Every structure is written in C-alpha cells, then in structure tokens.
Amino acid sequence: MVDQRSQFLNHDRFPCATGLIHAFPDEYGEKLSLLADDYVLFMSHRIHSDAAAFQACYRKPVKYFGFLGPKQRTEKILSELLRIDAASLDQIRHRIYAPIGLNLGSETAEEVALSIVAELLAVKNNRSPKFLRERNGSIHDRIESKRVPVAFVCGI
C-alpha cells in the first residue's frame, strides 16, 4: 500500500498489506520496484495525484494499470495532464484498465472490490470473463503449472 498521507498508512487500516510505503506520487518511480507481474491501481480523489503517480510508473513493465473512476477521468489524465508522447502511450494502452472492474452490476464498496479482484484474476490468468455454464468441457484447465497465490486486499 502506498500513500502520501502518513496518518492513513498503517496496519490498522490495512492489516493484510505486505508493505506500507510513504511516498508522494512523483516519488513512486524511485521508491517502488515494480516488476512485470505487478498490478498498479490508482485510487486517489485527486486527479492531479493520479496523473503524477501514473507519470512516475508508466515506463515500468507492469502487467496492469487500473484507474478507479469514470473513463472520462482517465482520458483526461492521459490526454490533458500528462506529457507522454502518443507512441509511448499506444505501446502501453493495452495494459490500462479504466474504469477498473468487471461489469457485475456492483453498487456497494464490497461489490466493487469483488469486481476489481475478478478483473485482476482474469488478467492474471489471461482470460476473457464469461459464465462457466457457457464453457464447454471441464471448468479447469489441465495444464500443469506452478500457480502463484493471489493476494486479496483487506480493509475495504
């Protein structure tokens, strides 16, 4: 969990967080070691903070950049607030998800959280979400692979 507000960055609020990092958005590039299998979600209430955070992270090789909020908000961040050249943005647009989550008809915070986790799992497993009743054959793939456990966010 990363936040610039130290008073909100504690294990009481995020008991399942494996790490708490106090940083301002423009420091993310230097304070975060983001890897190819990482997922980054931008969820502040300040559009300029989200823009600065994305600016600091977009060159990282992460699998997923997600923005909470309306699609128009993300488009404003990408088109008006950032100085990213169009070619660079086109190369990573397939990793940008906005708004985040699957269309499950979510209304409550818990339902929204579930839709986001479902989308993260779909991306992680390279799947297009659909009803299992529409799948032919077994619901499980028979590919032998080493599975990495998925961490869920608590305190929502």
Disulfide bonds with the S-S distance in Angstrom:
Cys16-Cys154 2.12
